[in-house]
């Protein structure tokens, strides 16, 4: 069963770490670390993977919206909005996968479900 508290907290951690690590070009590392944290907190490999996936998707949606708005403003309204939406969809998928892998690792480290 999904504990939405950890998915929400994980999404905030994903956003913060992705922005911080993104400043030096390693945003994927921040997403992976956030997934490990969430997976460890919920415990269990399947729980960790599911909660990591949800945290990555929610965080990816929020960061994707921010990126889409930024690309839309920089490139102009017509083409920029379509390009920004495509980038946002790619970010959501990538962040979800990386965070699920991190959640699996974190859940493996803490095999006792909370």
C-alpha positions as CSV (number, residue, x, y, z in Angstrom):
1,X,0.0,0.0,0.0
2,X,1.3,3.4,-0.9
3,X,2.1,5.8,1.9
4,X,1.4,9.1,0.2
5,X,3.3,11.0,3.0
6,X,6.6,9.5,1.9
7,X,5.8,10.0,-1.8
8,X,5.2,13.7,-1.1
9,X,8.2,14.1,1.1
10,X,10.2,12.2,-1.5
11,X,9.0,14.6,-4.3
12,X,10.2,17.6,-2.3
13,X,13.6,15.9,-1.7
14,X,13.8,15.1,-5.5
15,X,13.1,18.7,-6.4
16,X,15.7,20.1,-3.9
17,X,18.4,17.6,-4.7
18,X,17.8,17.7,-8.5
19,X,18.2,21.5,-8.4
20,X,21.2,21.5,-6.2
21,X,23.0,18.7,-8.1
22,X,21.8,20.2,-11.4
23,X,23.8,23.3,-10.7
24,X,26.9,21.2,-11.3
25,X,25.4,19.1,-14.1
26,X,24.5,16.0,-12.1
27,X,20.7,16.3,-11.5
28,X,20.3,12.6,-12.0
29,X,22.5,11.9,-9.0
30,X,20.2,14.1,-6.8
31,X,17.2,12.1,-8.0
32,X,19.0,8.8,-7.3
33,X,19.9,9.9,-3.8
34,X,16.3,11.1,-3.1
35,X,15.1,7.7,-4.3
36,X,17.5,5.9,-1.9
37,X,16.3,8.1,1.0
38,X,12.6,7.4,0.3
39,X,13.2,3.7,-0.3
40,X,15.2,3.4,3.0
41,X,12.5,5.3,4.9
42,X,9.6,3.1,3.8
43,X,11.7,-0.2,3.8
44,X,11.3,-3.2,1.6
45,X,12.4,-3.5,-2.0
46,X,9.0,-3.4,-3.6
47,X,7.8,-0.6,-1.3
48,X,11.0,1.3,-1.9
49,X,10.7,1.0,-5.7
50,X,7.1,2.1,-5.8
51,X,7.5,5.0,-3.5
52,X,10.7,6.0,-5.3
53,X,8.8,5.9,-8.6
54,X,6.0,8.0,-7.3
55,X,8.4,10.5,-5.7
56,X,10.3,10.8,-9.0
57,X,7.2,11.2,-11.1
58,X,5.7,13.9,-8.8
59,X,9.1,15.7,-8.6
60,X,9.6,15.3,-12.4
61,X,6.2,16.9,-13.0
62,X,7.0,19.9,-10.9
63,X,10.5,20.4,-12.4
64,X,9.1,19.6,-15.9
65,X,6.5,22.4,-15.5
66,X,9.3,24.8,-14.4
67,X,11.5,23.8,-17.4
68,X,8.5,24.0,-19.8
69,X,7.8,27.5,-18.7
70,X,11.5,28.5,-19.0
71,X,11.9,27.0,-22.4
72,X,8.6,28.6,-23.5
73,X,9.7,32.0,-22.5
74,X,13.2,31.7,-24.0
75,X,12.1,30.2,-27.4
76,X,8.9,32.1,-27.9
77,X,5.3,31.2,-27.3
78,X,4.5,28.9,-30.3
79,X,7.4,26.6,-30.7
80,X,8.8,27.0,-27.2
81,X,5.7,25.7,-25.5
82,X,5.7,22.5,-27.6
83,X,9.4,22.0,-27.0
84,X,9.0,22.7,-23.3
85,X,6.2,20.1,-23.0
86,X,8.3,17.5,-24.8
87,X,11.3,18.2,-22.4
88,X,8.9,18.0,-19.4
89,X,7.6,14.6,-20.5
90,X,11.1,13.3,-21.0
91,X,12.2,14.6,-17.5
92,X,9.2,13.0,-15.9
93,X,10.0,9.6,-17.4
94,X,13.7,9.8,-16.6
95,X,13.2,11.0,-13.0
96,X,10.6,8.3,-12.4
97,X,13.0,5.5,-13.6
98,X,16.0,6.8,-11.8
99,X,14.1,7.4,-8.5
100,X,12.6,3.9,-8.7
101,X,16.1,2.5,-9.0
102,X,17.1,4.5,-6.0
103,X,14.0,3.4,-4.1
104,X,14.9,-0.2,-4.9
105,X,18.4,0.3,-3.6
106,X,17.2,2.1,-0.4
107,X,14.5,-0.6,0.2
108,X,17.2,-3.3,-0.1
109,X,19.3,-1.5,2.5
110,X,16.4,-1.4,4.9
111,X,14.5,-4.7,4.4
112,X,12.0,-4.1,7.3
113,X,8.9,-2.2,6.1
114,X,7.9,0.7,8.2
